[in-house]
């Protein structure tokens, strides 16, 4: 997830970037799902500053929108109808950040995969790779919010029947890609004993195994990674109905384990270099 997602930091705060300690778990951007109000939760002692902008590459570092000397949760004064990105500067490190859980009114499992650090010290860029549950109930405000990213590609892992019954609503900026992984087809390949009552645990284990071994499923995950490595197709969102199994398996696909995928994509489209 890295070249569409990777750039180098510059010194002297000339360009937003990552430096020092990984701030994951110590600093978090929050956005209320109903009010859309943004806030920052910070657990690092000492003086800190927050800068903002409409994209990770356009953060205004000339004037902080918030600053303080103590840990806590603090309101951020930024627009509520479009997405903002933040440079957070602390005594132990700095990082580019955004809300991980997107404030989508018409859905429940919309998340940004940005901000994760790999073993090579690179970070997945915010606003480049997103995952979600189905998009059928998105509101006009949700579509405007996603369009402000702007979302370019949407990969739909649902079956043809699921797509027909609840077609995606996507922003005008985006193109949809059907990449059906059909649970019914996978279940037909299972041992009949697993389909008996009381075998839910065995059923789910086998389903996960098939998601990384079934040729048709593999073909759809190949499409996902081909799109991720094409700069013109990113930012990209991938989803199924609940945003759990078919979607959750995507980043962990066995032909492209997470760390391998991070290293490969960090050389292509989706990562930010730390210094």
Secondary structure, 3 states (H helix, E strand, C coil): CCCCCCCCCCCCCCCCCEEECCCECCEEEEECCCCCCEEEEECCCCCEEEEEECCCCCEECCCCCEEECCCEEEEECCCCCCCCEEEEECCCEEEEECECECCCCCCCCCEECCCCECCCCEEECCCCEEEECCCCCCCHHHHHHHHCCCCCEEEECCCHHHHHHCCCCCCCCCEEEECCCCHHHHHHCCCHHHHCCCCHHHHHHHHHHHHCCCHHHHHHHHHHHHHHCCHHHCCEEEECCCCCHHHHHHCCCHHHCHHHHHHHHCCCCCEEEEC
